[in-house]
Amino acid sequence: MGLLPKFNVWFEIDGEVAASRWRMQLLDAIDEHGSITAGAAALGVPYRVAWKKVNEMEERLGVQLLETKTGGAEGGGALLTPAGRDHVERMRLFCERVEASIGAIHREVYG
């Protein structure tokens, strides 16, 4: 099997995490499942953690990433805004390119 490279990616603003691969997975899960609660559950994290991470991203990036509806007769929910979709897609593309580059470097160095 040999050595396999692994990596993590995040972006900071003023030394604070503004976006990361995991945070984008969280946004994707929230959008897929239709709520912060369900998205958090899909990733195995408490609602409070998910809510905090989304809040941090929105504050640090200066954009609204989720469109939320409070509960009621029809229930609440959350979906990505166009800016949220853009951030998720850019992170996905960035990580794919980093992964391909790391794979090429790994093959070059380790054969």
Secondary structure in CASP SS format (residue, H / E / C, confidence):
PFRMAT SS
TARGET T0000
AUTHOR 0000-0000-0000
METHOD secondary structure of the structure
MODEL  1
M C 1.00
G C 1.00
L C 1.00
L C 1.00
P C 1.00
K C 1.00
F C 1.00
N C 1.00
V C 1.00
W E 1.00
F E 1.00
E E 1.00
I E 1.00
D C 1.00
G C 1.00
E E 1.00
V E 1.00
A E 1.00
A E 1.00
S E 1.00
R H 1.00
W H 1.00
R H 1.00
M H 1.00
Q H 1.00
L H 1.00
L H 1.00
D H 1.00
A H 1.00
I H 1.00
D H 1.00
E H 1.00
H H 1.00
G C 1.00
S C 1.00
I H 1.00
T H 1.00
A H 1.00
G H 1.00
A H 1.00
A H 1.00
A H 1.00
L H 1.00
G C 1.00
V C 1.00
P C 1.00
Y H 1.00
R H 1.00
V H 1.00
A H 1.00
W H 1.00
K H 1.00
K H 1.00
V H 1.00
N H 1.00
E H 1.00
M H 1.00
E H 1.00
E H 1.00
R H 1.00
L H 1.00
G C 1.00
V C 1.00
Q C 1.00
L C 1.00
L E 1.00
E E 1.00
T E 1.00
K E 1.00
T C 1.00
G C 1.00
G C 1.00
A C 1.00
E C 1.00
G C 1.00
G C 1.00
G E 1.00
A E 1.00
L E 1.00
L E 1.00
T C 1.00
P H 1.00
A H 1.00
G H 1.00
R H 1.00
D H 1.00
H H 1.00
V H 1.00
E H 1.00
R H 1.00
M H 1.00
R H 1.00
L H 1.00
F H 1.00
C H 1.00
E H 1.00
R H 1.00
V H 1.00
E H 1.00
A H 1.00
S H 1.00
I H 1.00
G H 1.00
A H 1.00
I H 1.00
H H 1.00
R H 1.00
E H 1.00
V H 1.00
Y H 1.00
G C 1.00
END
